[in-house]
């Protein structure tokens, strides 16, 4: 089932791949693609929520999990994580992020596994 960005419900993304939107089974391994926001670009109220990130070049909206200030991901230098179901989806998402010229001032993304 494809998720419709105009009816955004962050909770609906808790068990879905941010790229292919397939449901992730409870015992299935997931991969995290992390990113860092440029200073002043994240809203404090986003912490601990799943926010939509529109990728214009690929005409997709992906689910971005914004980490809390005390989370292990934050301590590792990440401000947000994309949950994906496979290496293939991680690569496709990373490639799509790379195409987004207008995100250059908003995020500083990293390679999967980085």
Backbone bond lengths (Angstrom), bond angles and torsions (degrees), N, CA, C in turn:
res aa  C-N    CA-C-N  psi(-1)  N-CA   C-N-CA  omega(-1)  CA-C   N-CA-C  phi
1 X - - - 1.457 - - 1.522 109.40 -
2 X 1.293 118.38 125.80 1.454 122.88 177.08 1.520 109.74 -81.60
3 X 1.335 115.91 138.74 1.457 121.00 179.19 1.531 108.16 -87.91
4 X 1.302 117.39 141.33 1.452 122.27 -179.31 1.530 109.12 -98.15
5 X 1.366 117.05 117.87 1.462 119.72 -177.12 1.522 113.82 -60.84
6 X 1.347 117.65 -28.04 1.465 118.96 -178.96 1.532 111.28 -71.06
7 X 1.328 117.18 -14.46 1.462 122.10 176.93 1.520 108.21 -116.19
8 X 1.321 117.01 55.12 1.454 122.20 -172.67 1.527 111.78 -66.51
9 X 1.311 114.59 127.36 1.459 122.69 173.48 1.519 105.99 -138.23
10 X 1.323 117.06 101.34 1.449 121.83 -177.66 1.514 113.45 -53.61
11 X 1.329 117.61 -37.42 1.463 120.70 -179.02 1.529 112.38 -63.21
12 X 1.309 117.85 -26.75 1.460 121.37 179.54 1.528 111.30 -67.76
13 X 1.329 117.43 -14.56 1.463 122.19 -177.08 1.530 113.13 -96.24
14 X 1.314 118.10 -0.77 1.471 120.56 -176.75 1.530 112.68 -56.76
15 X 1.334 118.88 -35.24 1.466 121.09 -179.75 1.520 111.63 -120.60
16 X 1.320 116.73 37.10 1.468 120.53 179.28 1.522 110.96 -127.95
17 X 1.306 113.93 150.49 1.462 120.98 175.33 1.530 108.15 -73.40
18 X 1.324 116.87 131.62 1.467 120.98 -179.64 1.524 111.81 -65.18
19 X 1.335 117.61 -24.55 1.462 119.18 -177.82 1.532 112.56 -94.85
20 X 1.336 118.44 -59.49 1.473 119.85 -174.22 1.530 112.64 -90.40
21 X 1.324 117.52 -9.59 1.457 124.67 176.22 1.521 114.17 70.03
22 X 1.326 117.66 7.58 1.459 120.64 178.34 1.526 109.89 -71.49
23 X 1.328 115.50 148.11 1.454 120.21 177.17 1.525 109.61 -67.98
24 X 1.320 116.59 137.60 1.459 122.90 178.10 1.522 107.18 -99.79
25 X 1.318 115.66 123.11 1.463 121.19 -179.45 1.526 109.99 -67.67
26 X 1.317 116.23 154.67 1.459 122.58 -174.60 1.532 113.13 -54.66
27 X 1.313 118.68 -41.34 1.468 122.08 -177.33 1.531 113.22 -94.06
28 X 1.321 117.82 0.56 1.461 121.98 -177.82 1.523 110.72 -74.18
29 X 1.317 115.83 137.31 1.458 120.62 176.55 1.525 109.73 -70.68
30 X 1.327 116.24 141.83 1.460 120.56 177.25 1.520 108.93 -120.78
31 X 1.314 115.05 160.52 1.458 122.66 178.49 1.519 106.96 -118.69
32 X 1.309 116.77 140.99 1.459 121.51 177.43 1.512 111.35 -108.84
33 X 1.308 116.61 128.79 1.460 122.55 172.65 1.522 105.25 -105.65
34 X 1.316 116.60 116.22 1.457 120.42 -175.09 1.514 112.95 -97.83
35 X 1.327 115.05 160.86 1.458 120.60 173.70 1.517 109.95 -148.32
36 X 1.292 114.24 161.18 1.461 122.19 178.19 1.517 107.11 -121.04
37 X 1.332 116.18 132.19 1.463 120.41 176.45 1.514 109.76 -78.15
38 X 1.307 116.69 148.10 1.455 120.52 169.47 1.527 107.33 -66.79
39 X 1.327 117.37 149.86 1.474 119.30 -177.86 1.528 112.59 -52.72
40 X 1.337 115.19 134.13 1.454 121.89 176.67 1.513 115.72 80.18
41 X 1.334 118.28 3.28 1.466 120.56 -175.99 1.519 114.27 -92.10
42 X 1.326 117.87 -22.06 1.464 120.19 -179.46 1.518 109.76 -93.88
43 X 1.301 116.14 140.59 1.454 120.72 175.75 1.526 108.65 -85.41
44 X 1.333 118.68 132.73 1.468 120.56 -178.77 1.528 113.05 -55.75
45 X 1.314 117.82 -32.41 1.469 120.00 -179.28 1.533 112.80 -71.69
46 X 1.320 118.08 -9.23 1.458 121.14 176.10 1.526 112.01 -74.21
47 X 1.323 118.47 -24.63 1.468 121.89 -174.68 1.523 110.95 -53.48
48 X 1.333 115.23 130.30 1.453 120.74 178.74 1.517 114.79 79.28
49 X 1.326 117.61 12.82 1.463 121.27 -179.53 1.525 110.60 -121.98
50 X 1.313 115.21 167.83 1.458 121.34 174.61 1.521 106.94 -107.68
51 X 1.324 115.84 117.63 1.455 122.01 -175.39 1.529 110.96 -111.57
52 X 1.325 117.99 149.02 1.462 120.70 175.04 1.525 110.40 -78.50
53 X 1.310 116.36 137.26 1.465 121.56 173.93 1.515 106.73 -122.68
54 X 1.321 116.58 114.42 1.467 122.23 -178.21 1.518 109.64 -81.68
55 X 1.322 116.32 125.41 1.456 122.99 176.38 1.527 107.32 -107.54
56 X 1.311 116.18 100.90 1.466 121.59 -173.32 1.521 112.97 -65.18
57 X 1.322 117.45 -40.76 1.462 120.54 -175.42 1.522 112.19 -62.31
58 X 1.321 117.31 -33.22 1.462 121.02 179.90 1.523 112.49 -105.58
59 X 1.326 116.52 2.60 1.468 123.12 179.83 1.528 111.39 52.09
60 X 1.334 115.32 48.53 1.463 121.60 178.89 1.516 109.85 -130.32
61 X 1.311 114.70 153.79 1.449 121.74 168.64 1.513 105.98 -115.94
62 X 1.325 116.52 126.03 1.455 120.82 -177.84 1.524 110.14 -115.43
63 X 1.327 114.41 153.56 1.467 121.24 -177.94 1.526 109.74 -85.80
64 X 1.312 115.50 121.00 1.455 122.93 -178.22 1.529 108.24 -112.44
65 X 1.323 116.77 118.53 1.460 121.77 178.74 1.530 107.24 -87.83
66 X 1.319 117.18 112.93 1.468 121.20 -179.15 1.526 107.52 -88.07
67 X 1.332 115.32 123.00 1.462 120.15 -173.76 1.531 111.25 -77.30
68 X 1.327 115.29 159.33 1.462 121.11 176.58 1.523 109.34 -87.24
69 X 1.324 116.74 161.10 1.465 120.48 -174.18 1.527 113.78 -65.65
70 X 1.328 118.34 -20.69 1.462 121.51 -179.62 1.521 113.59 -103.67
71 X 1.310 118.28 8.43 1.463 120.90 -175.74 1.532 111.47 -77.99
72 X 1.329 116.91 155.35 1.466 120.30 175.05 1.527 112.10 -58.58
73 X 1.329 117.37 -37.06 1.464 120.43 178.76 1.527 110.53 -61.41
74 X 1.330 117.48 -41.84 1.468 121.53 179.24 1.527 109.85 -63.85
75 X 1.342 116.23 -41.53 1.466 119.56 178.43 1.521 111.22 -63.81
76 X 1.338 116.95 -27.00 1.464 121.77 176.89 1.528 112.33 -84.58
77 X 1.334 117.53 3.18 1.455 121.21 176.29 1.510 115.82 92.39
78 X 1.318 117.65 12.62 1.463 120.66 179.49 1.527 109.76 -102.16
79 X 1.302 116.33 141.73 1.459 121.58 176.40 1.519 111.73 -102.10
80 X 1.323 116.08 -23.72 1.461 121.21 -179.90 1.521 109.03 -151.37
81 X 1.329 114.24 156.41 1.466 121.84 -179.97 1.524 108.26 -132.44
82 X 1.314 115.73 142.01 1.462 121.99 170.13 1.520 106.69 -106.71
83 X 1.313 117.63 125.41 1.461 122.59 178.11 1.522 108.17 -89.70
84 X 1.347 116.54 121.96 1.463 120.52 178.98 1.520 109.71 -127.61
85 X 1.325 115.75 158.34 1.458 121.62 -172.08 1.519 114.86 -91.40
86 X 1.331 118.46 -11.28 1.466 119.58 -175.41 1.528 110.56 -159.10
87 X 1.339 114.14 166.16 1.467 119.51 174.50 1.528 110.47 -61.81
88 X 1.333 116.34 -36.35 1.471 120.40 179.86 1.526 110.75 -62.68
89 X 1.332 117.08 -44.49 1.470 119.85 178.98 1.533 110.57 -68.29
90 X 1.329 117.52 -35.78 1.465 120.63 177.38 1.525 110.35 -61.84
91 X 1.333 116.79 -42.96 1.460 120.27 179.54 1.534 111.28 -66.25
92 X 1.331 116.41 -44.06 1.463 119.50 179.99 1.528 111.22 -62.76
93 X 1.327 117.20 -41.68 1.463 120.71 178.17 1.524 110.66 -65.05
94 X 1.330 117.11 -44.74 1.464 120.73 179.00 1.523 111.26 -61.39
95 X 1.336 116.33 -41.69 1.468 120.51 177.51 1.531 110.60 -62.31
96 X 1.334 116.08 -42.04 1.466 120.10 179.41 1.519 111.06 -64.90
97 X 1.328 117.21 -40.94 1.472 120.10 177.60 1.523 110.71 -62.19
98 X 1.316 115.97 -38.17 1.458 121.03 179.72 1.533 111.49 -63.51
99 X 1.326 117.87 -30.99 1.467 122.43 -179.61 1.525 113.25 -74.84
100 X 1.321 116.85 -17.45 1.459 121.08 -173.33 1.530 111.89 -83.21
101 X 1.314 115.84 85.55 1.462 120.71 -178.46 1.522 111.83 -59.36
102 X 1.332 117.42 -36.84 1.452 120.14 -176.90 1.527 112.74 -73.32
103 X 1.335 118.02 -11.69 1.459 120.00 176.96 1.525 111.69 -84.38
104 X 1.309 117.51 -7.67 1.457 121.31 -178.29 1.516 114.11 -55.13
105 X 1.309 117.65 -33.66 1.449 120.61 179.02 1.531 111.82 -86.56
106 X 1.319 116.93 -12.72 1.459 120.73 -175.51 1.521 111.70 -98.65
107 X 1.332 116.52 -43.44 1.461 119.35 -175.54 1.516 111.87 -129.43
108 X 1.318 113.84 161.99 1.451 122.98 172.24 1.518 104.93 -130.14
109 X 1.337 118.38 88.57 1.457 122.32 -171.83 1.513 110.94 -79.56
110 X 1.323 115.20 165.81 1.462 121.09 179.75 1.521 109.67 -130.59
111 X 1.322 115.27 160.82 1.466 121.56 178.24 1.522 109.82 -65.62
112 X 1.337 117.38 150.98 1.470 119.99 176.16 1.521 110.15 -56.01
113 X 1.313 115.81 139.62 1.451 120.99 -179.63 1.511 113.49 79.57
114 X 1.338 117.47 0.05 1.467 121.44 -176.66 1.491 113.36 -86.69
